[in-house]
């Protein structure tokens, strides 16, 4: 049996995507400890799953060895689902990923998600260092099918087996920022997560294609849409706005070609009108403010997208502020669910 929810959830699911930020003058070890602390708090706040990304050669982001970090987080929590958001499959042989996630599922049964992306998670020099080809994304559909085959019950004439992995049916999720993975997720009958938290331009086109072309499968009998949202919450609007400036600075550095650790947020940013417009366009799917403001914005996003699940993300310099932000966000999500139950 598949471990996906086969029917519509009774309420909105809310989850976290963590990039394991390394802050200025901080270390990767501190980042990992903070991620575990956040995962434990997320479990107590009622979040459904906690995903970590795969990025390489990016200063300020520690989540390069995704499955290793997942093992650390799963071992330090007890019930929250732990997953990849996502494994960049062109960087890996499908058999290796099947073995890694088969190991994780064997250690933490019923708690592991395998989210898959087709981007490399780094630049061309990084792709070469990973001993992969820039054309690797072209074989993504075939690689997903191969990986899926290793995780299902083996066929009679199958000569290569994922041990551990075969028969464990680790649930797959396809991630994307365009219509490509939406089409593939629809054809394969898999859940689809859109990266609207940083690349929202094709969100509606992708969701429309996914829903219209969805084919029920052994894994899922109806579409399941996950939408990424930047969530920056505090006990007052001014503090939340200041935290959000930290994300603006990160994206400003990105478009300027600068890779730097996460710095404390600034009240004012030294950007041009063109830079400001580009940054705001990239991060427009954001909820910023106190509980009430977050609820209003999240409800608007849900009405716009019809999402079954929100996966919230926030790069915040101060760890205590980050914990509080996700706590307030959980209160907003719970308020939305309570209102839906009463309706």
QUIKA-V35954 format. One line per field, one symbol per residue. psi: psi as a letter, one per 40 degrees, with the letter a starting at -180 (. if undefined). A space follows every 50 residues. Layout:
psi: ???
This chain:
psi: iieihdihieihihihhheghhiheaidddddddddddddddddeeidih iiihiifhhehegdgddddddddddeiddiihahgihgdeeihddddddd dddddddgheehighhieiefiaddddddefiieedddeddddddddddd eihiidehdhihhidheefhhihhiieaeddddddddefiihhhfeeege deddddddddddehhiiddheiihhhhhhhhhiieidddddddddddddd ddddeefhhiihiiiidiigiiddddddddddfegihhaadddddddddd dddddfiehhhiihhhdhddddddddddddddddddddddde.
